[in-house]
Amino acid sequence: MAFNSNHTLISKGTRIVGDIHFSGDLQIEGTVQGNILVENGGDAKLVVADKGVVEGEIRVPRVVINGKVVGNVYSGKHVELAAKAVVEGNVHYQLIEMVKGSQVNGALVYGEQSDDAAPGTTKSSVATGDESSAG
């Protein structure tokens, strides 16, 4: 079984300004001011540690948050919000796990894919036109 074993750590005391495109695993213990995106739609995992801060949009298949995120979170597979998690934005998920103490100051949106939704997907939680309007 071959898989990518890239592991990147942004340690506490480190501040990154700008978008991060990654594959493999990314652990944030410092601060990122920018969007976090997965390269080539891989099966990547992002961990925002309890002192970690992300100020930007997250688009990663698997996300574990125990720190602070100011921005929307888009996960195609699994979101875990640990006890110290604070998300100030909407969380778009397929599967979510929330531990007592975690906070989401925004909407929880099930089943909605980001811009790269798979063709033929039947789940949608947002109306795309005026077809539902009475007129």
DRENBAFI-268982 format. One record per atom (N, C-alpha, C): x, y, z; residue in three letters; residue number from 1; atom name. Coordinates in nm, 3 decimals. Layout:
BEGIN
        X        Y        Z  code  pos  site
        X        Y        Z   ala  NUM    CA
...
END
This chain:
BEGIN
        X        Y        Z  code  pos  site
    0.085   -0.118    0.000   met    1     N
    0.000    0.000    0.000   met    1    CA
    0.089    0.124    0.000   met    1     C
    0.087    0.196   -0.109   ala    2     N
    0.169    0.316   -0.120   ala    2    CA
    0.082    0.440   -0.106   ala    2     C
    0.124    0.531   -0.023   phe    3     N
    0.054    0.657   -0.010   phe    3    CA
    0.153    0.766    0.025   phe    3     C
    0.110    0.889    0.008   asn    4     N
    0.196    1.003    0.033   asn    4    CA
    0.211    1.025    0.182   asn    4     C
    0.333    1.032    0.231   ser    5     N
    0.355    1.048    0.374   ser    5    CA
    0.410    1.186    0.409   ser    5     C
    0.376    1.286    0.328   asn    6     N
    0.418    1.423    0.359   asn    6    CA
    0.354    1.468    0.488   asn    6     C
    0.434    1.525    0.578   his    7     N
    0.381    1.582    0.701   his    7    CA
    0.447    1.717    0.723   his    7     C
    0.365    1.820    0.733   thr    8     N
    0.416    1.956    0.750   thr    8    CA
    0.366    2.011    0.882   thr    8     C
    0.454    2.076    0.956   leu    9     N
    0.419    2.137    1.085   leu    9    CA
    0.446    2.286    1.078   leu    9     C
    0.346    2.364    1.116   ile   10     N
    0.365    2.508    1.136   ile   10    CA
    0.361    2.526    1.287   ile   10     C
    0.479    2.543    1.345   ser   11     N
    0.491    2.540    1.491   ser   11    CA
    0.442    2.668    1.556   ser   11     C
    0.418    2.659    1.687   lys   12     N
    0.374    2.777    1.761   lys   12    CA
    0.482    2.883    1.753   lys   12     C
    0.439    3.007    1.749   gly   13     N
    0.532    3.117    1.731   gly   13    CA
    0.560    3.150    1.586   gly   13     C
    0.507    3.068    1.494   thr   14     N
    0.525    3.092    1.350   thr   14    CA
    0.397    3.151    1.293   thr   14     C
    0.413    3.253    1.206   arg   15     N
    0.299    3.315    1.140   arg   15    CA
    0.323    3.311    0.990   arg   15     C
    0.231    3.253    0.917   ile   16     N
    0.237    3.244    0.772   ile   16    CA
    0.131    3.339    0.716   ile   16     C
    0.171    3.425    0.623   val   17     N
    0.077    3.514    0.556   val   17    CA
    0.073    3.474    0.410   val   17     C
   -0.041    3.426    0.365   gly   18     N
   -0.057    3.380    0.228   gly   18    CA
   -0.124    3.244    0.225   gly   18     C
   -0.169    3.204    0.107   asp   19     N
   -0.238    3.076    0.092   asp   19    CA
   -0.140    2.960    0.103   asp   19     C
   -0.189    2.847    0.155   ile   20     N
   -0.110    2.725    0.164   ile   20    CA
   -0.177    2.619    0.079   ile   20     C
   -0.102    2.563   -0.015   his   21     N
   -0.147    2.451   -0.097   his   21    CA
   -0.060    2.332   -0.054   his   21     C
   -0.123    2.222   -0.012   phe   22     N
   -0.044    2.111    0.041   phe   22    CA
   -0.104    1.977    0.002   phe   22     C
   -0.027    1.873    0.027   ser   23     N
   -0.074    1.736    0.017   ser   23    CA
   -0.022    1.663    0.139   ser   23     C
   -0.081    1.549    0.172   gly   24     N
   -0.038    1.477    0.291   gly   24    CA
   -0.106    1.532    0.415   gly   24     C
   -0.027    1.551    0.521   asp   25     N
   -0.080    1.602    0.648   asp   25    CA
   -0.019    1.738    0.679   asp   25     C
   -0.102    1.827    0.731   leu   26     N
   -0.057    1.959    0.774   leu   26    CA
   -0.108    1.983    0.915   leu   26     C
   -0.018    2.016    1.006   gln   27     N
   -0.055    2.047    1.144   gln   27    CA
   -0.018    2.191    1.172   gln   27     C
   -0.115    2.267    1.222   ile   28     N
   -0.094    2.409    1.249   ile   28    CA
   -0.100    2.432    1.400   ile   28     C
    0.012    2.477    1.455   glu   29     N
    0.017    2.516    1.595   glu   29    CA
    0.041    2.667    1.607   glu   29     C
    0.074    2.731    1.496   gly   30     N
    0.096    2.874    1.490   gly   30    CA
   -0.024    2.943    1.427   gly   30     C
    0.002    3.047    1.347   thr   31     N
   -0.104    3.126    1.285   thr   31    CA
   -0.087    3.127    1.134   thr   31     C
   -0.196    3.107    1.063   val   32     N
   -0.199    3.118    0.917   val   32    CA
   -0.301    3.223    0.881   val   32     C
   -0.257    3.325    0.808   gln   33     N
   -0.346    3.427    0.756   gln   33    CA
   -0.354    3.407    0.606   gln   33     C
   -0.448    3.324    0.564   gly   34     N
   -0.464    3.290    0.423   gly   34    CA
   -0.547    3.163    0.412   gly   34     C
   -0.579    3.126    0.291   asn   35     N
   -0.659    3.008    0.265   asn   35    CA
   -0.572    2.882    0.268   asn   35     C
   -0.633    2.770    0.305   ile   36     N
   -0.562    2.642    0.308   ile   36    CA
   -0.634    2.547    0.214   ile   36     C
   -0.562    2.500    0.112   leu   37     N
   -0.620    2.419    0.006   leu   37    CA
   -0.536    2.295   -0.019   leu   37     C
   -0.602    2.189   -0.065   val   38     N
   -0.533    2.065   -0.097   val   38    CA
   -0.495    2.063   -0.243   val   38     C
   -0.371    2.023   -0.270   glu   39     N
   -0.323    2.007   -0.408   glu   39    CA
   -0.383    1.882   -0.470   glu   39     C
   -0.428    1.893   -0.593   asn   40     N
   -0.471    1.780   -0.675   asn   40    CA
   -0.581    1.696   -0.611   asn   40     C
   -0.662    1.753   -0.524   gly   41     N
   -0.775    1.680   -0.466   gly   41    CA
   -0.736    1.555   -0.392   gly   41     C
   -0.617    1.549   -0.335   gly   42     N
   -0.571    1.431   -0.263   gly   42    CA
   -0.647    1.406   -0.135   gly   42     C
   -0.612    1.297   -0.068   asp   43     N
   -0.677    1.260    0.057   asp   43    CA
   -0.595    1.317    0.173   asp   43     C
   -0.594    1.447    0.183   ala   44     N
   -0.511    1.516    0.281   ala   44    CA
   -0.586    1.537    0.412   ala   44     C
   -0.508    1.567    0.517   lys   45     N
   -0.564    1.592    0.649   lys   45    CA
   -0.501    1.718    0.707   lys   45     C
   -0.586    1.805    0.763   leu   46     N
   -0.541    1.926    0.830   leu   46    CA
   -0.578    1.915    0.977   leu   46     C
   -0.481    1.946    1.064   val   47     N
   -0.506    1.952    1.208   val   47    CA
   -0.472    2.092    1.255   val   47     C
   -0.571    2.160    1.313   val   48     N
   -0.548    2.290    1.376   val   48    CA
   -0.543    2.263    1.526   val   48     C
   -0.423    2.271    1.583   ala   49     N
   -0.402    2.238    1.724   ala   49    CA
   -0.469    2.342    1.814   ala   49     C
   -0.473    2.315    1.944   asp   50     N
   -0.549    2.400    2.037   asp   50    CA
   -0.502    2.545    2.041   asp   50     C
   -0.375    2.573    2.014   lys   51     N
   -0.328    2.712    2.009   lys   51    CA
   -0.317    2.763    1.865   lys   51     C
   -0.353    2.681    1.768   gly   52     N
   -0.344    2.719    1.627   gly   52    CA
   -0.457    2.811    1.586   gly   52     C
   -0.428    2.900    1.490   val   53     N
   -0.526    2.995    1.439   val   53    CA
   -0.518    2.998    1.287   val   53     C
   -0.633    2.989    1.221   val   54     N
   -0.640    3.004    1.076   val   54    CA
   -0.738    3.117    1.048   val   54     C
   -0.691    3.217    0.975   glu   55     N
   -0.776    3.328    0.932   glu   55    CA
   -0.788    3.320    0.781   glu   55     C
   -0.886    3.243    0.735   gly   56     N
   -0.905    3.221    0.593   gly   56    CA
   -0.992    3.099    0.571   gly   56     C
   -1.016    3.069    0.445   glu   57     N
   -1.100    2.956    0.407   glu   57    CA
   -1.020    2.827    0.407   glu   57     C
   -1.084    2.719    0.452   ile   58     N
   -1.022    2.586    0.453   ile   58    CA
   -1.100    2.498    0.356   ile   58     C
   -1.027    2.434    0.262   arg   59     N
   -1.086    2.338    0.168   arg   59    CA
   -0.999    2.213    0.167   arg   59     C
   -1.030    2.121    0.259   val   60     N
   -0.949    2.002    0.282   val   60    CA
   -1.044    1.884    0.305   val   60     C
   -1.013    1.765    0.252   pro   61     N
   -1.102    1.650    0.270   pro   61    CA
   -1.125    1.611    0.417   pro   61     C
   -1.019    1.607    0.496   arg   62     N
   -1.031    1.567    0.637   arg   62    CA
   -0.972    1.678    0.724   arg   62     C
   -1.053    1.726    0.821   val   63     N
   -1.013    1.839    0.904   val   63    CA
   -1.039    1.806    1.050   val   63     C
   -0.938    1.831    1.135   val   64     N
   -0.954    1.822    1.280   val   64    CA
   -0.921    1.961    1.335   val   64     C
   -1.018    2.021    1.403   ile   65     N
   -0.998    2.156    1.457   ile   65    CA
   -1.008    2.150    1.609   ile   65     C
   -0.905    2.201    1.675   asn   66     N
   -0.907    2.217    1.820   asn   66    CA
   -0.864    2.359    1.856   asn   66     C
   -0.842    2.442    1.755   gly   67     N
   -0.802    2.582    1.774   gly   67    CA
   -0.909    2.673    1.720   gly   67     C
   -0.867    2.785    1.661   lys   68     N
   -0.960    2.886    1.612   lys   68    CA
   -0.951    2.899    1.461   lys   68     C
   -1.066    2.902    1.395   val   69     N
   -1.074    2.925    1.252   val   69    CA
   -1.170    3.040    1.228   val   69     C
   -1.122    3.143    1.159   val   70     N
   -1.206    3.255    1.119   val   70    CA
   -1.220    3.247    0.968   val   70     C
   -1.327    3.185    0.923   gly   71     N
   -1.349    3.162    0.781   gly   71    CA
   -1.430    3.035    0.763   gly   71     C
   -1.475    3.011    0.642   asn   72     N
   -1.556    2.893    0.612   asn   72    CA
   -1.468    2.769    0.600   asn   72     C
   -1.525    2.654    0.638   val   73     N
   -1.457    2.526    0.630   val   73    CA
   -1.535    2.438    0.533   val   73     C
   -1.465    2.382    0.433   tyr   74     N
   -1.525    2.292    0.335   tyr   74    CA
   -1.451    2.159    0.343   tyr   74     C
   -1.523    2.053    0.380   ser   75     N
   -1.462    1.922    0.391   ser   75    CA
   -1.543    1.821    0.312   ser   75     C
   -1.476    1.750    0.222   gly   76     N
   -1.543    1.650    0.140   gly   76    CA
   -1.561    1.517    0.210   gly   76     C
   -1.493    1.496    0.325   lys   77     N
   -1.501    1.367    0.392   lys   77    CA
   -1.540    1.378    0.538   lys   77     C
   -1.453    1.436    0.622   his   78     N
   -1.476    1.429    0.766   his   78    CA
   -1.426    1.555    0.836   his   78     C
   -1.509    1.609    0.923   val   79     N
   -1.471    1.722    1.007   val   79    CA
   -1.484    1.678    1.152   val   79     C
   -1.379    1.703    1.229   glu   80     N
   -1.385    1.677    1.373   glu   80    CA
   -1.360    1.809    1.445   glu   80     C
   -1.455    1.848    1.530   leu   81     N
   -1.441    1.969    1.610   leu   81    CA
   -1.417    1.924    1.754   leu   81     C
   -1.294    1.943    1.800   ala   82     N
   -1.253    1.900    1.933   ala   82    CA
   -1.302    2.000    2.038   ala   82     C
   -1.273    1.973    2.163   ala   83     N
   -1.330    2.048    2.276   ala   83    CA
   -1.298    2.197    2.275   ala   83     C
   -1.182    2.238    2.223   lys   84     N
   -1.144    2.379    2.226   lys   84    CA
   -1.165    2.447    2.091   lys   84     C
   -1.234    2.381    1.999   ala   85     N
   -1.254    2.436    1.865   ala   85    CA
   -1.349    2.554    1.867   ala   85     C
   -1.310    2.661    1.794   val   86     N
   -1.397    2.776    1.772   val   86    CA
   -1.390    2.807    1.622   val   86     C
   -1.503    2.796    1.554   val   87     N
   -1.511    2.826    1.412   val   87    CA
   -1.605    2.945    1.395   val   87     C
   -1.552    3.053    1.340   glu   88     N
   -1.632    3.170    1.309   glu   88    CA
   -1.653    3.172    1.158   glu   88     C
   -1.751    3.095    1.115   gly   89     N
   -1.781    3.080    0.973   gly   89    CA
   -1.867    2.956    0.956   gly   89     C
   -1.903    2.928    0.833   asn   90     N
   -1.987    2.813    0.802   asn   90    CA
   -1.900    2.688    0.787   asn   90     C
   -1.956    2.573    0.827   val   91     N
   -1.887    2.445    0.813   val   91    CA
   -1.968    2.359    0.717   val   91     C
   -1.907    2.328    0.602   his   92     N
   -1.968    2.243    0.500   his   92    CA
   -1.904    2.105    0.514   his   92     C
   -1.985    2.000    0.532   tyr   93     N
   -1.930    1.870    0.568   tyr   93    CA
   -2.010    1.756    0.506   tyr   93     C
   -1.948    1.639    0.502   gln   94     N
   -2.014    1.514    0.467   gln   94    CA
   -2.039    1.432    0.594   gln   94     C
   -1.941    1.435    0.685   leu   95     N
   -1.949    1.364    0.813   leu   95    CA
   -1.888    1.457    0.917   leu   95     C
   -1.957    1.478    1.028   ile   96     N
   -1.906    1.571    1.129   ile   96    CA
   -1.910    1.505    1.266   ile   96     C
   -1.811    1.539    1.346   glu   97     N
   -1.801    1.491    1.483   glu   97    CA
   -1.771    1.613    1.569   glu   97     C
   -1.860    1.640    1.665   met   98     N
   -1.842    1.756    1.752   met   98    CA
   -1.834    1.710    1.897   met   98     C
   -1.728    1.753    1.965   val   99     N
   -1.710    1.720    2.105   val   99    CA
   -1.770    1.832    2.189   val   99     C
   -1.820    1.798    2.306   lys  100     N
   -1.877    1.897    2.397   lys  100    CA
   -1.774    2.007    2.423   lys  100     C
   -1.816    2.132    2.407   gly  101     N
   -1.728    2.246    2.426   gly  101    CA
   -1.690    2.314    2.296   gly  101     C
   -1.702    2.244    2.184   ser  102     N
   -1.668    2.305    2.055   ser  102    CA
   -1.776    2.407    2.017   ser  102     C
   -1.734    2.509    1.939   gln  103     N
   -1.826    2.617    1.902   gln  103    CA
   -1.822    2.640    1.752   gln  103     C
   -1.939    2.663    1.694   val  104     N
   -1.949    2.706    1.555   val  104    CA
   -2.037    2.829    1.553   val  104     C
   -1.979    2.941    1.517   asn  105     N
   -2.053    3.066    1.504   asn  105    CA
   -2.080    3.088    1.356   asn  105     C
   -2.173    3.010    1.304   gly  106     N
   -2.208    3.009    1.163   gly  106    CA
   -2.300    2.892    1.138   gly  106     C
   -2.318    2.855    1.013   ala  107     N
   -2.409    2.747    0.977   ala  107    CA
   -2.335    2.616    0.961   ala  107     C
   -2.403    2.506    0.993   leu  108     N
   -2.356    2.372    0.960   leu  108    CA
   -2.433    2.330    0.836   leu  108     C
   -2.360    2.301    0.728   val  109     N
   -2.424    2.270    0.599   val  109    CA
   -2.385    2.128    0.559   val  109     C
   -2.483    2.038    0.558   tyr  110     N
   -2.457    1.898    0.525   tyr  110    CA
   -2.468    1.873    0.375   tyr  110     C
   -2.374    1.797    0.323   gly  111     N
   -2.386    1.742    0.189   gly  111    CA
   -2.351    1.833    0.075   gly  111     C
   -2.332    1.961    0.100   glu  112     N
   -2.298    2.053   -0.009   glu  112    CA
   -2.149    2.044   -0.038   glu  112     C
   -2.117    2.014   -0.161   gln  113     N
   -1.978    2.009   -0.202   gln  113    CA
   -1.929    2.148   -0.235   gln  113     C
   -1.798    2.165   -0.233   ser  114     N
   -1.740    2.291   -0.277   ser  114    CA
   -1.746    2.297   -0.429   ser  114     C
   -1.676    2.388   -0.491   asp  115     N
   -1.680    2.408   -0.636   asp  115    CA
   -1.646    2.283   -0.715   asp  115     C
   -1.574    2.187   -0.655   asp  116     N
   -1.531    2.068   -0.727   asp  116    CA
   -1.623    1.949   -0.698   asp  116     C
   -1.754    1.973   -0.692   ala  117     N
   -1.849    1.866   -0.665   ala  117    CA
   -1.845    1.762   -0.776   ala  117     C
   -1.863    1.638   -0.736   ala  118     N
   -1.859    1.529   -0.832   ala  118    CA
   -1.981    1.535   -0.922   ala  118     C
   -1.963    1.504   -1.051   pro  119     N
   -2.077    1.504   -1.142   pro  119    CA
   -2.181    1.401   -1.097   pro  119     C
   -2.306    1.435   -1.113   gly  120     N
   -2.412    1.341   -1.077   gly  120    CA
   -2.447    1.341   -0.930   gly  120     C
   -2.395    1.432   -0.852   thr  121     N
   -2.426    1.437   -0.710   thr  121    CA
   -2.572    1.478   -0.694   thr  121     C
   -2.643    1.409   -0.607   thr  122     N
   -2.784    1.439   -0.590   thr  122    CA
   -2.811    1.525   -0.468   thr  122     C
   -2.722    1.529   -0.372   lys  123     N
   -2.743    1.608   -0.252   lys  123    CA
   -2.717    1.755   -0.279   lys  123     C
   -2.807    1.838   -0.233   ser  124     N
   -2.786    1.982   -0.242   ser  124    CA
   -2.872    2.047   -0.137   ser  124     C
   -2.815    2.141   -0.063   ser  125     N
   -2.893    2.207    0.041   ser  125    CA
   -2.914    2.354    0.009   ser  125     C
   -2.876    2.396   -0.110   val  126     N
   -2.891    2.536   -0.149   val  126    CA
   -2.963    2.543   -0.283   val  126     C
   -3.068    2.622   -0.291   ala  127     N
   -3.138    2.639   -0.418   ala  127    CA
   -3.048    2.713   -0.516   ala  127     C
   -3.049    2.669   -0.642   thr  128     N
   -2.960    2.728   -0.740   thr  128    CA
   -3.031    2.823   -0.835   thr  128     C
   -3.161    2.837   -0.824   gly  129     N
   -3.231    2.928   -0.914   gly  129    CA
   -3.364    2.968   -0.855   gly  129     C
   -3.451    3.020   -0.941   asp  130     N
   -3.581    3.067   -0.896   asp  130    CA
   -3.689    2.962   -0.917   asp  130     C
   -3.652    2.838   -0.947   glu  131     N
   -3.752    2.736   -0.976   glu  131    CA
   -3.844    2.708   -0.858   glu  131     C
   -3.802    2.740   -0.734   ser  132     N
   -3.886    2.714   -0.619   ser  132    CA
   -3.969    2.835   -0.579   ser  132     C
   -3.955    2.945   -0.652   ser  133     N
   -4.030    3.066   -0.619   ser  133    CA
   -4.172    3.059   -0.674   ser  133     C
   -4.265    3.106   -0.593   ala  134     N
   -4.402    3.115   -0.642   ala  134    CA
   -4.416    3.244   -0.719   ala  134     C
   -4.471    3.240   -0.835   gly  135     N
   -4.473    3.365   -0.909   gly  135    CA
   -4.578    3.373   -1.000   gly  135     C
END
